[in-house]
Amino acid sequence: MLSTKKRKSLFFGLLSVVIILFIFYNSLQSGEESSRASGFVTGIVKGFLNFLGLEPRNESLSFIVRKTAHFGEYFLLSLALSSFLLNAARKKKFSCLSVLVSFCVAACDEFIMQGATDGRSPQWTDVLIDTSGALTALLLLAAVLFVRSRKEKSK
């Protein structure tokens, strides 16, 4: 039977692979399909904002939704990768690799996957947004681990 550490490592490793596959799947959608999907989400967000009495412009809201999706996907990827590395390597410094791996996935996603898909164009700004999401996740995880270790030391 697998130890708890190994089970966690396996779980977060598989979760990382699933997130990467999800990212690549979305990149293989044509520009039209991608616009339709982000338009659906934009409609939901717009409905919520209208309920709050706000009237956002469609173009601005669509841009924010798409870029937030980039940030969020790589935030989750970095959390999963960091958790995998923390459990597999058992050294906190290795979790920094999650940002490097996320950057490499983002660059491949933009310039290989989207570059070869009709109606899509690769953009460095998206790679930077993706990497920012990954870095934010790592910094948040580091802060949580720091606070947790301080609490354990004070006991």
C-alpha positions in Angstrom: 0.0 0.0 0.0 1.2 3.5 -0.8 2.2 5.9 2.0 0.2 9.1 2.4 3.1 11.1 0.9 3.2 8.9 -2.2 -0.6 9.0 -2.6 -0.5 12.8 -2.4 2.4 12.9 -4.9 0.5 10.6 -7.3 -2.7 12.7 -7.0 -1.0 16.0 -7.6 1.1 14.6 -10.4 -2.0 13.3 -12.2 -3.9 16.5 -11.5 -1.0 18.4 -13.1 -1.2 16.3 -16.2 -5.0 16.7 -16.4 -4.6 20.5 -16.2 -2.0 20.5 -18.9 -4.2 18.4 -21.1 -7.1 20.8 -20.4 -5.0 23.8 -21.4 -3.8 22.1 -24.6 -7.4 21.0 -25.4 -8.6 24.6 -25.2 -5.7 25.8 -27.4 -6.7 23.3 -30.1 -10.1 24.9 -30.4 -10.5 27.2 -33.4 -10.7 30.9 -32.9 -14.5 30.7 -33.5 -14.9 27.9 -30.9 -12.8 29.7 -28.4 -14.8 32.9 -28.9 -18.0 31.0 -28.4 -16.8 29.5 -25.2 -15.5 32.7 -23.7 -18.7 34.5 -24.9 -20.7 32.0 -22.9 -18.7 32.7 -19.7 -18.8 36.5 -20.5 -22.6 36.3 -20.7 -22.8 34.7 -17.3 -20.4 37.3 -15.7 -22.3 40.1 -17.5 -25.6 38.8 -16.1 -24.2 38.8 -12.6 -22.7 42.3 -13.0 -26.0 43.6 -14.4 -27.7 42.1 -11.3 -25.4 44.2 -9.2 -26.4 47.3 -11.2 -23.2 47.5 -13.3 -23.1 47.9 -17.1 -19.8 46.6 -18.4 -18.9 47.0 -22.1 -18.9 43.6 -23.9 -15.4 44.0 -25.4 -13.8 45.0 -22.2 -15.5 42.3 -20.2 -14.7 39.6 -22.8 -11.0 40.6 -22.7 -11.0 40.4 -18.9 -12.7 37.0 -18.9 -10.2 35.6 -21.4 -7.2 36.9 -19.6 -8.5 35.8 -16.2 -9.0 32.3 -17.6 -5.3 32.3 -18.6 -4.2 33.5 -15.2 -6.5 31.0 -13.4 -5.4 27.9 -15.4 -1.8 28.5 -14.7 -2.5 29.4 -11.1 -4.1 26.0 -10.7 -1.3 24.3 -12.6 1.4 25.8 -10.5 -0.5 24.8 -7.3 -0.8 21.3 -8.5 2.9 21.1 -9.7 4.2 22.7 -6.5 2.2 20.3 -4.4 3.5 17.4 -6.5 7.1 18.6 -6.1 6.7 19.2 -2.4 5.4 15.6 -1.8 7.7 13.9 -4.3 11.0 15.7 -3.7 10.3 16.7 -0.1 12.4 19.8 -0.6 10.6 23.2 -0.7 13.1 24.7 -3.1 12.0 22.2 -5.8 8.5 23.7 -5.8 10.0 26.8 -7.5 10.3 24.6 -10.6 6.5 24.8 -10.9 6.9 28.3 -12.3 9.5 27.3 -14.8 7.4 24.3 -15.9 4.4 26.5 -16.2 6.3 29.0 -18.3 7.4 26.2 -20.6 3.9 24.9 -20.9 2.6 28.4 -21.6 5.2 29.0 -24.3 4.5 25.7 -26.0 0.8 26.3 -25.7 1.0 29.7 -27.3 3.6 29.2 -29.9 3.1 25.5 -30.9 -0.5 24.7 -30.1 -2.3 28.0 -30.8 0.2 28.9 -33.6 -1.0 25.9 -35.5 -4.7 26.4 -34.9 -7.0 28.2 -37.3 -8.1 31.6 -36.1 -5.7 31.7 -33.2 -2.5 33.7 -32.8 0.3 33.3 -30.2 1.0 36.3 -28.0 3.8 36.8 -25.5 1.5 38.8 -23.3 -0.6 35.6 -22.7 2.6 33.8 -21.7 3.4 36.5 -19.2 -0.2 36.4 -17.8 0.1 32.6 -17.6 3.5 32.9 -15.8 2.1 35.6 -13.5 -0.7 33.2 -12.4 1.9 30.5 -11.8 4.1 32.8 -9.8 1.1 34.1 -7.7 0.2 30.6 -6.8 3.7 29.7 -5.7 4.0 32.9 -3.6 0.6 32.2 -2.0 1.6 28.6 -1.3 5.0 29.8 0.2 3.1 32.3 2.4 0.8 29.5 3.7 3.7 27.2 4.3 5.6 29.9 6.1 2.6 30.7 8.4 2.0 27.0 9.1 5.7 26.5 10.0 5.7 29.5 12.3 2.6 28.1 14.1 4.2 24.7 14.5 7.4 26.2 15.9 5.4 28.3 18.5 3.7 25.2 19.9 
